[in-house]
Structures are given as C-alpha cells and as structure tokens.
C-alpha cells in the first residue's frame, strides 16, 4: 500500500520553526490550566500531573500546535512603556476646498 500524503503542510510557516517554547511559558501554563480546570476536583493528583505533562508536551512540541502557540506568544508580548511617536495632525489634501476657502483668503 503506497503512503498517503497529508493535505496539511508538514513544516511550520516560515520564521516559526526555530522558536523553542519553554514549558513554563505563561501562554502554555494558562492554556494547560484552562484545559484542566473542569477536572481539578475530579482527578487524583497523579492523573492531574500526567495530564499536565502531556498537554505541555503537545503545546510545546507538536508540529501543528507549536506554531500556533508561538503566534499567541508573539501577540501577547509586552511592548515597551513610554511615549510613542505619532504622526503630526495636518490637513488632508483638498481640506481647504472642503471647508470653504483657503487659509490666506479667510472667510468670504
């Protein structure tokens, strides 16, 4: 029987293949906590730990999931605080015509 080819790409999108995700990454921890929340009171501690290990492994190493986690990590990256440059407020082209005159002529 010949091997069938998956319709999904096997390589992650360009620029995402070299990102190592640490198991204690806040995004990973938050998703593991969210996934296990309904089972916290039901599962014994050993089962919870096993589930956490499997979820962390999948989120950090699976070829289809890890690139998505990397995108979430980049989106959640905290930007530097402080002032940010902004474009100066200037009238758009043709603004004088829309407002009824030019600056030199004044009101009519």
Biopython code that builds the backbone (N, CA, C, O; Angstrom):
import numpy as np
from Bio.PDB.StructureBuilder import StructureBuilder

atoms = [
    (1, "UNK", "N", (0.852, -1.175, 0.000)),
    (1, "UNK", "CA", (0.000, 0.000, 0.000)),
    (1, "UNK", "C", (0.895, 1.235, 0.000)),
    (1, "UNK", "O", (1.756, 1.357, 0.872)),
    (2, "UNK", "N", (0.720, 2.158, -0.953)),
    (2, "UNK", "CA", (1.558, 3.355, -1.003)),
    (2, "UNK", "C", (1.201, 4.294, 0.146)),
    (2, "UNK", "O", (0.068, 4.335, 0.624)),
    (3, "UNK", "N", (2.201, 5.032, 0.560)),
    (3, "UNK", "CA", (1.992, 6.002, 1.637)),
    (3, "UNK", "C", (1.136, 7.150, 1.130)),
    (3, "UNK", "O", (1.365, 7.674, 0.040)),
    (4, "UNK", "N", (0.160, 7.532, 1.918)),
    (4, "UNK", "CA", (-0.687, 8.661, 1.529)),
    (4, "UNK", "C", (-0.086, 9.938, 2.075)),
    (4, "UNK", "O", (0.524, 9.960, 3.144)),
    (5, "UNK", "N", (-0.269, 10.962, 1.339)),
    (5, "UNK", "CA", (0.289, 12.253, 1.727)),
    (5, "UNK", "C", (-0.777, 13.087, 2.418)),
    (5, "UNK", "O", (-1.919, 13.153, 1.963)),
    (6, "UNK", "N", (-0.402, 13.715, 3.506)),
    (6, "UNK", "CA", (-1.331, 14.570, 4.239)),
    (6, "UNK", "C", (-1.559, 15.858, 3.454)),
    (6, "UNK", "O", (-0.621, 16.417, 2.888)),
    (7, "UNK", "N", (-2.812, 16.330, 3.420)),
    (7, "UNK", "CA", (-3.073, 17.592, 2.716)),
    (7, "UNK", "C", (-2.526, 18.799, 3.482)),
    (7, "UNK", "O", (-2.410, 19.888, 2.919)),
    (8, "UNK", "N", (-2.190, 18.611, 4.756)),
    (8, "UNK", "CA", (-1.655, 19.711, 5.553)),
    (8, "UNK", "C", (-0.148, 19.802, 5.380)),
    (8, "UNK", "O", (0.518, 18.779, 5.225)),
    (9, "UNK", "N", (0.397, 21.006, 5.404)),
    (9, "UNK", "CA", (1.849, 21.131, 5.285)),
    (9, "UNK", "C", (2.529, 20.558, 6.520)),
    (9, "UNK", "O", (2.036, 20.709, 7.638)),
    (10, "UNK", "N", (3.662, 19.901, 6.309)),
    (10, "UNK", "CA", (4.355, 19.282, 7.435)),
    (10, "UNK", "C", (5.295, 20.256, 8.122)),
    (10, "UNK", "O", (5.624, 20.067, 9.293)),
    (11, "UNK", "N", (5.727, 21.277, 7.433)),
    (11, "UNK", "CA", (6.636, 22.258, 8.030)),
    (11, "UNK", "C", (5.842, 23.457, 8.510)),
    (11, "UNK", "O", (4.872, 23.859, 7.867)),
    (12, "UNK", "N", (6.242, 24.030, 9.628)),
    (12, "UNK", "CA", (5.552, 25.228, 10.097)),
    (12, "UNK", "C", (5.815, 26.398, 9.164)),
    (12, "UNK", "O", (6.774, 26.362, 8.392)),
    (13, "UNK", "N", (4.988, 27.432, 9.216)),
    (13, "UNK", "CA", (5.201, 28.598, 8.358)),
    (13, "UNK", "C", (6.572, 29.217, 8.572)),
    (13, "UNK", "O", (7.171, 29.082, 9.639)),
    (14, "UNK", "N", (7.055, 29.891, 7.549)),
    (14, "UNK", "CA", (8.376, 30.494, 7.577)),
    (14, "UNK", "C", (8.565, 31.366, 8.809)),
    (14, "UNK", "O", (7.694, 32.168, 9.150)),
    (15, "UNK", "N", (9.702, 31.209, 9.475)),
    (15, "UNK", "CA", (10.045, 32.038, 10.620)),
    (15, "UNK", "C", (9.554, 31.519, 11.945)),
    (15, "UNK", "O", (9.846, 32.124, 12.977)),
    (16, "UNK", "N", (8.812, 30.415, 11.966)),
    (16, "UNK", "CA", (8.279, 29.899, 13.218)),
    (16, "UNK", "C", (8.909, 28.579, 13.621)),
    (16, "UNK", "O", (8.617, 28.069, 14.703)),
    (17, "UNK", "N", (9.753, 28.020, 12.793)),
    (17, "UNK", "CA", (10.285, 26.691, 13.084)),
    (17, "UNK", "C", (11.379, 26.671, 14.129)),
    (17, "UNK", "O", (11.641, 25.616, 14.707)),
    (18, "UNK", "N", (12.026, 27.785, 14.395)),
    (18, "UNK", "CA", (13.143, 27.792, 15.330)),
    (18, "UNK", "C", (12.783, 28.305, 16.718)),
    (18, "UNK", "O", (13.661, 28.426, 17.573)),
    (19, "UNK", "N", (11.527, 28.604, 16.958)),
    (19, "UNK", "CA", (11.121, 29.130, 18.246)),
    (19, "UNK", "C", (10.939, 27.994, 19.240)),
    (19, "UNK", "O", (10.018, 27.188, 19.105)),
    (20, "UNK", "N", (11.811, 27.926, 20.237)),
    (20, "UNK", "CA", (11.661, 26.945, 21.299)),
    (20, "UNK", "C", (10.719, 27.516, 22.339)),
    (20, "UNK", "O", (10.868, 28.662, 22.764)),
    (21, "UNK", "N", (9.752, 26.718, 22.744)),
    (21, "UNK", "CA", (8.774, 27.161, 23.728)),
    (21, "UNK", "C", (9.128, 26.523, 25.064)),
    (21, "UNK", "O", (9.118, 25.298, 25.182)),
    (22, "UNK", "N", (9.442, 27.330, 26.070)),
    (22, "UNK", "CA", (9.730, 26.743, 27.385)),
    (22, "UNK", "C", (8.447, 26.209, 28.012)),
    (22, "UNK", "O", (7.383, 26.802, 27.833)),
    (23, "UNK", "N", (8.528, 25.103, 28.743)),
    (23, "UNK", "CA", (7.324, 24.520, 29.345)),
    (23, "UNK", "C", (6.666, 25.428, 30.387)),
    (23, "UNK", "O", (5.480, 25.277, 30.678)),
    (24, "UNK", "N", (7.430, 26.370, 30.948)),
    (24, "UNK", "CA", (6.846, 27.268, 31.941)),
    (24, "UNK", "C", (6.411, 28.606, 31.341)),
    (24, "UNK", "O", (6.182, 29.571, 32.070)),
    (25, "UNK", "N", (6.298, 28.661, 30.019)),
    (25, "UNK", "CA", (5.842, 29.868, 29.340)),
    (25, "UNK", "C", (4.436, 30.221, 29.833)),
    (25, "UNK", "O", (3.594, 29.332, 29.957)),
    (26, "UNK", "N", (4.165, 31.496, 30.118)),
    (26, "UNK", "CA", (2.848, 31.885, 30.637)),
    (26, "UNK", "C", (1.682, 31.491, 29.730)),
    (26, "UNK", "O", (0.605, 31.151, 30.221)),
    (27, "UNK", "N", (1.883, 31.534, 28.428)),
    (27, "UNK", "CA", (0.815, 31.142, 27.494)),
    (27, "UNK", "C", (0.522, 29.659, 27.641)),
    (27, "UNK", "O", (-0.639, 29.255, 27.691)),
    (28, "UNK", "N", (1.569, 28.847, 27.712)),
    (28, "UNK", "CA", (1.406, 27.396, 27.867)),
    (28, "UNK", "C", (0.726, 27.099, 29.201)),
    (28, "UNK", "O", (-0.229, 26.324, 29.260)),
    (29, "UNK", "N", (1.219, 27.714, 30.259)),
    (29, "UNK", "CA", (0.654, 27.475, 31.595)),
    (29, "UNK", "C", (-0.824, 27.852, 31.622)),
    (29, "UNK", "O", (-1.640, 27.114, 32.173)),
    (30, "UNK", "N", (-1.174, 28.990, 31.035)),
    (30, "UNK", "CA", (-2.569, 29.435, 31.029)),
    (30, "UNK", "C", (-3.468, 28.469, 30.273)),
    (30, "UNK", "O", (-4.582, 28.181, 30.711)),
    (31, "UNK", "N", (-2.990, 27.966, 29.137)),
    (31, "UNK", "CA", (-3.810, 27.033, 28.361)),
    (31, "UNK", "C", (-3.949, 25.684, 29.058)),
    (31, "UNK", "O", (-5.013, 25.068, 29.001)),
    (32, "UNK", "N", (-2.896, 25.223, 29.710)),
    (32, "UNK", "CA", (-2.974, 23.966, 30.460)),
    (32, "UNK", "C", (-3.954, 24.125, 31.624)),
    (32, "UNK", "O", (-4.789, 23.253, 31.865)),
    (33, "UNK", "N", (-3.845, 25.237, 32.337)),
    (33, "UNK", "CA", (-4.751, 25.483, 33.463)),
    (33, "UNK", "C", (-6.199, 25.533, 32.994)),
    (33, "UNK", "O", (-7.088, 24.962, 33.626)),
    (34, "UNK", "N", (-6.423, 26.215, 31.891)),
    (34, "UNK", "CA", (-7.783, 26.333, 31.354)),
    (34, "UNK", "C", (-8.333, 24.977, 30.923)),
    (34, "UNK", "O", (-9.503, 24.675, 31.159)),
    (35, "UNK", "N", (-7.498, 24.168, 30.299)),
    (35, "UNK", "CA", (-7.942, 22.852, 29.838)),
    (35, "UNK", "C", (-8.249, 21.915, 30.999)),
    (35, "UNK", "O", (-9.177, 21.110, 30.914)),
    (36, "UNK", "N", (-7.490, 22.009, 32.072)),
    (36, "UNK", "CA", (-7.674, 21.089, 33.198)),
    (36, "UNK", "C", (-8.623, 21.612, 34.267)),
    (36, "UNK", "O", (-8.972, 20.868, 35.184)),
    (37, "UNK", "N", (-9.047, 22.850, 34.180)),
    (37, "UNK", "CA", (-9.907, 23.441, 35.214)),
    (37, "UNK", "C", (-11.143, 22.595, 35.537)),
    (37, "UNK", "O", (-11.454, 22.416, 36.715)),
    (38, "UNK", "N", (-11.854, 22.072, 34.544)),
    (38, "UNK", "CA", (-13.054, 21.282, 34.882)),
    (38, "UNK", "C", (-12.740, 19.969, 35.615)),
    (38, "UNK", "O", (-13.633, 19.372, 36.216)),
    (39, "UNK", "N", (-11.499, 19.526, 35.571)),
    (39, "UNK", "CA", (-11.140, 18.223, 36.132)),
    (39, "UNK", "C", (-10.335, 18.323, 37.417)),
    (39, "UNK", "O", (-9.984, 17.293, 37.992)),
    (40, "UNK", "N", (-10.032, 19.525, 37.886)),
    (40, "UNK", "CA", (-9.186, 19.713, 39.075)),
    (40, "UNK", "C", (-9.716, 18.950, 40.291)),
    (40, "UNK", "O", (-8.948, 18.304, 41.005)),
    (41, "UNK", "N", (-11.011, 19.025, 40.522)),
    (41, "UNK", "CA", (-11.580, 18.395, 41.708)),
    (41, "UNK", "C", (-11.894, 16.909, 41.505)),
    (41, "UNK", "O", (-12.177, 16.202, 42.472)),
    (42, "UNK", "N", (-11.846, 16.440, 40.285)),
    (42, "UNK", "CA", (-12.218, 15.053, 39.984)),
    (42, "UNK", "C", (-11.001, 14.135, 39.931)),
    (42, "UNK", "O", (-11.021, 13.029, 40.471)),
    (43, "UNK", "N", (-9.938, 14.608, 39.272)),
    (43, "UNK", "CA", (-8.760, 13.761, 39.061)),
    (43, "UNK", "C", (-7.886, 13.683, 40.309)),
    (43, "UNK", "O", (-7.742, 14.663, 41.040)),
    (44, "UNK", "N", (-7.308, 12.515, 40.545)),
    (44, "UNK", "CA", (-6.316, 12.422, 41.625)),
    (44, "UNK", "C", (-5.046, 13.174, 41.208)),
    (44, "UNK", "O", (-4.823, 13.386, 40.016)),
    (45, "UNK", "N", (-4.221, 13.574, 42.165)),
    (45, "UNK", "CA", (-3.014, 14.360, 41.847)),
    (45, "UNK", "C", (-2.111, 13.714, 40.795)),
    (45, "UNK", "O", (-1.562, 14.419, 39.949)),
    (46, "UNK", "N", (-1.948, 12.401, 40.830)),
    (46, "UNK", "CA", (-1.076, 11.735, 39.845)),
    (46, "UNK", "C", (-1.628, 11.892, 38.430)),
    (46, "UNK", "O", (-0.876, 12.125, 37.484)),
    (47, "UNK", "N", (-2.941, 11.763, 38.297)),
    (47, "UNK", "CA", (-3.566, 11.894, 36.979)),
    (47, "UNK", "C", (-3.477, 13.338, 36.482)),
    (47, "UNK", "O", (-3.240, 13.574, 35.297)),
    (48, "UNK", "N", (-3.668, 14.311, 37.392)),
    (48, "UNK", "CA", (-3.533, 15.723, 37.002)),
    (48, "UNK", "C", (-2.126, 16.010, 36.501)),
    (48, "UNK", "O", (-1.949, 16.677, 35.482)),
    (49, "UNK", "N", (-1.127, 15.507, 37.217)),
    (49, "UNK", "CA", (0.259, 15.731, 36.800)),
    (49, "UNK", "C", (0.533, 15.092, 35.445)),
    (49, "UNK", "O", (1.214, 15.680, 34.604)),
    (50, "UNK", "N", (0.003, 13.890, 35.234)),
    (50, "UNK", "CA", (0.205, 13.220, 33.942)),
    (50, "UNK", "C", (-0.461, 14.010, 32.819)),
    (50, "UNK", "O", (0.115, 14.170, 31.743)),
    (51, "UNK", "N", (-1.659, 14.499, 33.067)),
    (51, "UNK", "CA", (-2.358, 15.304, 32.053)),
    (51, "UNK", "C", (-1.596, 16.588, 31.759)),
    (51, "UNK", "O", (-1.465, 16.985, 30.601)),
    (52, "UNK", "N", (-1.095, 17.237, 32.804)),
    (52, "UNK", "CA", (-0.312, 18.459, 32.612)),
    (52, "UNK", "C", (0.920, 18.190, 31.754)),
    (52, "UNK", "O", (1.238, 18.968, 30.855)),
    (53, "UNK", "N", (1.606, 17.095, 32.032)),
    (53, "UNK", "CA", (2.808, 16.757, 31.260)),
    (53, "UNK", "C", (2.476, 16.541, 29.791)),
    (53, "UNK", "O", (3.188, 17.023, 28.910)),
    (54, "UNK", "N", (1.390, 15.814, 29.530)),
    (54, "UNK", "CA", (1.009, 15.547, 28.140)),
    (54, "UNK", "C", (0.616, 16.845, 27.437)),
    (54, "UNK", "O", (1.031, 17.092, 26.304)),
    (55, "UNK", "N", (-0.178, 17.665, 28.105)),
    (55, "UNK", "CA", (-0.598, 18.924, 27.489)),
    (55, "UNK", "C", (0.582, 19.845, 27.212)),
    (55, "UNK", "O", (0.653, 20.458, 26.147)),
    (56, "UNK", "N", (1.506, 19.946, 28.156)),
    (56, "UNK", "CA", (2.691, 20.791, 27.949)),
    (56, "UNK", "C", (3.509, 20.258, 26.783)),
    (56, "UNK", "O", (3.977, 21.030, 25.946)),
    (57, "UNK", "N", (3.685, 18.940, 26.725)),
    (57, "UNK", "CA", (4.461, 18.346, 25.635)),
    (57, "UNK", "C", (3.808, 18.643, 24.283)),
    (57, "UNK", "O", (4.491, 19.017, 23.330)),
    (58, "UNK", "N", (2.491, 18.477, 24.203)),
    (58, "UNK", "CA", (1.792, 18.727, 22.939)),
    (58, "UNK", "C", (1.871, 20.204, 22.558)),
    (58, "UNK", "O", (2.150, 20.529, 21.403)),
    (59, "UNK", "N", (1.631, 21.093, 23.507)),
    (59, "UNK", "CA", (1.653, 22.523, 23.200)),
    (59, "UNK", "C", (3.034, 23.022, 22.798)),
    (59, "UNK", "O", (3.142, 23.991, 22.046)),
    (60, "UNK", "N", (4.080, 22.385, 23.280)),
    (60, "UNK", "CA", (5.430, 22.887, 23.008)),
    (60, "UNK", "C", (6.158, 22.151, 21.894)),
    (60, "UNK", "O", (7.164, 22.652, 21.392)),
    (61, "UNK", "N", (5.680, 20.970, 21.491)),
    (61, "UNK", "CA", (6.443, 20.201, 20.506)),
    (61, "UNK", "C", (5.661, 19.753, 19.277)),
    (61, "UNK", "O", (6.275, 19.432, 18.259)),
    (62, "UNK", "N", (4.358, 19.718, 19.328)),
    (62, "UNK", "CA", (3.585, 19.195, 18.193)),
    (62, "UNK", "C", (3.785, 20.102, 16.982)),
    (62, "UNK", "O", (3.686, 21.323, 17.105)),
    (63, "UNK", "N", (4.066, 19.519, 15.807)),
    (63, "UNK", "CA", (4.380, 20.341, 14.628)),
    (63, "UNK", "C", (3.226, 21.209, 14.138)),
    (63, "UNK", "O", (3.467, 22.197, 13.444)),
    (64, "UNK", "N", (1.997, 20.879, 14.471)),
    (64, "UNK", "CA", (0.866, 21.706, 14.060)),
    (64, "UNK", "C", (0.449, 22.680, 15.164)),
    (64, "UNK", "O", (-0.085, 23.748, 14.867)),
    (65, "UNK", "N", (0.680, 22.335, 16.416)),
    (65, "UNK", "CA", (0.215, 23.145, 17.540)),
    (65, "UNK", "C", (1.254, 24.184, 17.965)),
    (65, "UNK", "O", (0.900, 25.329, 18.245)),
    (66, "UNK", "N", (2.518, 23.801, 18.016)),
    (66, "UNK", "CA", (3.573, 24.708, 18.491)),
    (66, "UNK", "C", (3.624, 26.025, 17.700)),
    (66, "UNK", "O", (3.809, 27.075, 18.316)),
    (67, "UNK", "N", (3.469, 26.022, 16.375)),
    (67, "UNK", "CA", (3.460, 27.311, 15.666)),
    (67, "UNK", "C", (2.302, 28.216, 16.093)),
    (67, "UNK", "O", (2.440, 29.439, 16.114)),
    (68, "UNK", "N", (1.159, 27.610, 16.435)),
    (68, "UNK", "CA", (0.031, 28.415, 16.908)),
    (68, "UNK", "C", (0.351, 29.019, 18.279)),
    (68, "UNK", "O", (0.017, 30.173, 18.551)),
    (69, "UNK", "N", (0.993, 28.238, 19.128)),
    (69, "UNK", "CA", (1.396, 28.745, 20.441)),
    (69, "UNK", "C", (2.407, 29.877, 20.263)),
    (69, "UNK", "O", (2.351, 30.876, 20.980)),
    (70, "UNK", "N", (3.322, 29.729, 19.320)),
    (70, "UNK", "CA", (4.297, 30.793, 19.059)),
    (70, "UNK", "C", (3.610, 32.074, 18.608)),
    (70, "UNK", "O", (4.017, 33.166, 19.005)),
    (71, "UNK", "N", (2.575, 31.953, 17.784)),
    (71, "UNK", "CA", (1.832, 33.152, 17.364)),
    (71, "UNK", "C", (1.155, 33.805, 18.562)),
    (71, "UNK", "O", (1.146, 35.031, 18.675)),
    (72, "UNK", "N", (0.593, 33.003, 19.452)),
    (72, "UNK", "CA", (-0.024, 33.552, 20.662)),
    (72, "UNK", "C", (1.014, 34.233, 21.541)),
    (72, "UNK", "O", (0.745, 35.282, 22.126)),
    (73, "UNK", "N", (2.196, 33.643, 21.636)),
    (73, "UNK", "CA", (3.268, 34.228, 22.449)),
    (73, "UNK", "C", (3.684, 35.577, 21.900)),
    (73, "UNK", "O", (3.873, 36.531, 22.656)),
    (74, "UNK", "N", (3.829, 35.660, 20.574)),
    (74, "UNK", "CA", (4.231, 36.931, 19.965)),
    (74, "UNK", "C", (3.136, 37.985, 20.130)),
    (74, "UNK", "O", (3.429, 39.157, 20.367)),
    (75, "UNK", "N", (1.885, 37.572, 20.007)),
    (75, "UNK", "CA", (0.778, 38.523, 20.145)),
    (75, "UNK", "C", (0.668, 39.046, 21.576)),
    (75, "UNK", "O", (0.229, 40.174, 21.797)),
    (76, "UNK", "N", (1.067, 38.223, 22.542)),
    (76, "UNK", "CA", (0.956, 38.620, 23.945)),
    (76, "UNK", "C", (2.208, 39.318, 24.463)),
    (76, "UNK", "O", (2.249, 39.732, 25.621)),
    (77, "UNK", "N", (3.228, 39.454, 23.620)),
    (77, "UNK", "CA", (4.469, 40.090, 24.070)),
    (77, "UNK", "C", (4.188, 41.514, 24.535)),
    (77, "UNK", "O", (3.497, 42.273, 23.855)),
    (78, "UNK", "N", (4.716, 41.863, 25.672)),
    (78, "UNK", "CA", (4.510, 43.194, 26.230)),
    (78, "UNK", "C", (5.418, 44.169, 25.506)),
    (78, "UNK", "O", (6.623, 43.948, 25.379)),
    (79, "UNK", "N", (4.828, 45.237, 25.041)),
    (79, "UNK", "CA", (5.625, 46.259, 24.379)),
    (79, "UNK", "C", (6.168, 47.214, 25.424)),
    (79, "UNK", "O", (5.648, 47.311, 26.535)),
    (80, "UNK", "N", (7.213, 47.910, 25.049)),
    (80, "UNK", "CA", (7.872, 48.853, 25.948)),
    (80, "UNK", "C", (6.928, 49.991, 26.310)),
    (80, "UNK", "O", (6.207, 50.504, 25.454)),
    (81, "UNK", "N", (6.933, 50.377, 27.565)),
    (81, "UNK", "CA", (6.125, 51.507, 28.022)),
    (81, "UNK", "C", (6.791, 52.819, 27.630)),
    (81, "UNK", "O", (7.981, 52.863, 27.320)),
    (82, "UNK", "N", (6.016, 53.863, 27.649)),
    (82, "UNK", "CA", (6.567, 55.180, 27.366)),
    (82, "UNK", "C", (5.822, 55.858, 26.247)),
    (82, "UNK", "O", (4.790, 55.379, 25.777)),
    (83, "UNK", "N", (6.369, 56.991, 25.826)),
    (83, "UNK", "CA", (5.730, 57.746, 24.759)),
    (83, "UNK", "C", (5.995, 57.067, 23.432)),
    (83, "UNK", "O", (7.032, 56.437, 23.226)),
    (84, "UNK", "N", (5.053, 57.207, 22.558)),
    (84, "UNK", "CA", (5.178, 56.631, 21.228)),
    (84, "UNK", "C", (5.047, 57.747, 20.201)),
    (84, "UNK", "O", (4.248, 58.668, 20.372)),
    (85, "UNK", "N", (5.825, 57.660, 19.148)),
    (85, "UNK", "CA", (5.717, 58.705, 18.121)),
    (85, "UNK", "C", (4.372, 58.602, 17.409)),
    (85, "UNK", "O", (3.853, 57.507, 17.198)),
    (86, "UNK", "N", (3.827, 59.731, 17.050)),
    (86, "UNK", "CA", (2.596, 59.731, 16.273)),
    (86, "UNK", "C", (2.727, 60.736, 15.155)),
    (86, "UNK", "O", (3.523, 61.673, 15.214)),
    (87, "UNK", "N", (1.942, 60.519, 14.159)),
    (87, "UNK", "CA", (2.001, 61.428, 13.025)),
    (87, "UNK", "C", (1.402, 62.770, 13.422)),
    (87, "UNK", "O", (0.414, 62.835, 14.152)),
    (88, "UNK", "N", (2.021, 63.842, 12.925)),
    (88, "UNK", "CA", (1.521, 65.184, 13.210)),
    (88, "UNK", "C", (0.173, 65.368, 12.541)),
    (88, "UNK", "O", (-0.057, 64.902, 11.424)),
    (89, "UNK", "N", (-0.701, 66.047, 13.237)),
    (89, "UNK", "CA", (-2.012, 66.318, 12.658)),
    (89, "UNK", "C", (-1.854, 67.385, 11.588)),
    (89, "UNK", "O", (-1.430, 68.504, 11.876)),
    (90, "UNK", "N", (-2.186, 67.048, 10.383)),
    (90, "UNK", "CA", (-2.094, 68.004, 9.288)),
    (90, "UNK", "C", (-3.326, 67.828, 8.411)),
    (90, "UNK", "O", (-3.856, 66.724, 8.287)),
    (91, "UNK", "N", (-3.769, 68.901, 7.816)),
    (91, "UNK", "CA", (-4.966, 68.793, 6.984)),
    (91, "UNK", "C", (-4.686, 67.941, 5.749)),
    (91, "UNK", "O", (-3.593, 67.968, 5.185)),
    (92, "UNK", "N", (-5.676, 67.208, 5.360)),
    (92, "UNK", "CA", (-5.555, 66.371, 4.170)),
    (92, "UNK", "C", (-5.586, 67.248, 2.923)),
    (92, "UNK", "O", (-6.013, 68.402, 2.978)),
    (93, "UNK", "N", (-5.138, 66.704, 1.812)),
    (93, "UNK", "CA", (-5.189, 67.441, 0.550)),
    (93, "UNK", "C", (-6.627, 67.799, 0.234)),
    (93, "UNK", "O", (-7.534, 66.977, 0.367)),
    (94, "UNK", "N", (-6.812, 68.995, -0.171)),
    (94, "UNK", "CA", (-8.149, 69.440, -0.545)),
    (94, "UNK", "C", (-8.993, 69.847, 0.642)),
    (94, "UNK", "O", (-10.181, 70.126, 0.480)),
    (95, "UNK", "N", (-8.418, 69.890, 1.829)),
    (95, "UNK", "CA", (-9.191, 70.257, 3.010)),
    (95, "UNK", "C", (-9.697, 71.689, 2.904)),
    (95, "UNK", "O", (-10.800, 71.984, 3.364)),
    (96, "UNK", "N", (-8.911, 72.589, 2.306)),
    (96, "UNK", "CA", (-9.337, 73.984, 2.166)),
    (96, "UNK", "C", (-10.580, 74.064, 1.292)),
    (96, "UNK", "O", (-11.491, 74.841, 1.579)),
    (97, "UNK", "N", (-10.623, 73.278, 0.242)),
    (97, "UNK", "CA", (-11.778, 73.295, -0.644)),
    (97, "UNK", "C", (-13.018, 72.765, 0.070)),
    (97, "UNK", "O", (-14.125, 73.243, -0.181)),
    (98, "UNK", "N", (-12.852, 71.802, 0.940)),
    (98, "UNK", "CA", (-13.988, 71.226, 1.649)),
    (98, "UNK", "C", (-14.497, 72.140, 2.744)),
    (98, "UNK", "O", (-15.678, 72.094, 3.086)),
    (99, "UNK", "N", (-13.618, 72.977, 3.305)),
    (99, "UNK", "CA", (-14.031, 73.843, 4.409)),
    (99, "UNK", "C", (-14.477, 75.219, 3.934)),
    (99, "UNK", "O", (-14.877, 76.044, 4.755)),
    (100, "UNK", "N", (-14.421, 75.487, 2.648)),
    (100, "UNK", "CA", (-14.955, 76.736, 2.131)),
    (100, "UNK", "C", (-13.942, 77.828, 1.888)),
    (100, "UNK", "O", (-14.327, 78.995, 1.805)),
    (101, "UNK", "N", (-12.711, 77.523, 1.773)),
    (101, "UNK", "CA", (-11.742, 78.565, 1.470)),
    (101, "UNK", "C", (-10.327, 78.121, 1.826)),
    (101, "UNK", "O", (-10.090, 77.002, 2.279)),
    (102, "UNK", "N", (-9.411, 79.039, 1.601)),
    (102, "UNK", "CA", (-8.024, 78.754, 1.941)),
    (102, "UNK", "C", (-7.658, 79.545, 3.175)),
    (102, "UNK", "O", (-8.424, 80.403, 3.614)),
    (103, "UNK", "N", (-6.508, 79.269, 3.734)),
    (103, "UNK", "CA", (-6.065, 79.970, 4.942)),
    (103, "UNK", "C", (-5.756, 81.432, 4.631)),
    (103, "UNK", "O", (-5.997, 82.299, 5.471)),
    (104, "UNK", "N", (-5.232, 81.720, 3.453)),
    (104, "UNK", "CA", (-4.845, 83.104, 3.152)),
    (104, "UNK", "C", (-6.065, 83.991, 2.929)),
    (104, "UNK", "O", (-6.064, 85.156, 3.326)),
    (105, "UNK", "N", (-7.078, 83.466, 2.314)),
    (105, "UNK", "CA", (-8.209, 84.291, 1.932)),
    (105, "UNK", "C", (-9.168, 84.582, 3.065)),
    (105, "UNK", "O", (-9.905, 85.567, 3.009)),
    (106, "UNK", "N", (-9.177, 83.765, 4.072)),
    (106, "UNK", "CA", (-10.109, 83.951, 5.161)),
    (106, "UNK", "C", (-11.529, 83.637, 4.737)),
    (106, "UNK", "O", (-11.752, 82.985, 3.717)),
    (107, "UNK", "N", (-12.489, 84.103, 5.522)),
    (107, "UNK", "CA", (-13.903, 83.847, 5.184)),
    (107, "UNK", "C", (-14.411, 84.857, 4.182)),
    (107, "UNK", "O", (-13.948, 85.997, 4.142)),
    (108, "UNK", "N", (-15.334, 84.448, 3.399)),
    (108, "UNK", "CA", (-15.906, 85.347, 2.380)),
    (108, "UNK", "C", (-17.253, 85.811, 2.768)),
    (108, "UNK", "O", (-17.880, 86.572, 2.030)),
]
sb = StructureBuilder()
sb.init_structure("model")
sb.init_model(0)
sb.init_chain("A")
sb.init_seg("    ")
for serial, (resi, resn, name, xyz) in enumerate(atoms, 1):
    if name == "N":
        sb.init_residue(resn, " ", resi, " ")
    sb.init_atom(name, np.array(xyz, "f"), 0.0, 1.0, " ", f" {name:<3s}", serial, name[0])
structure = sb.get_structure()
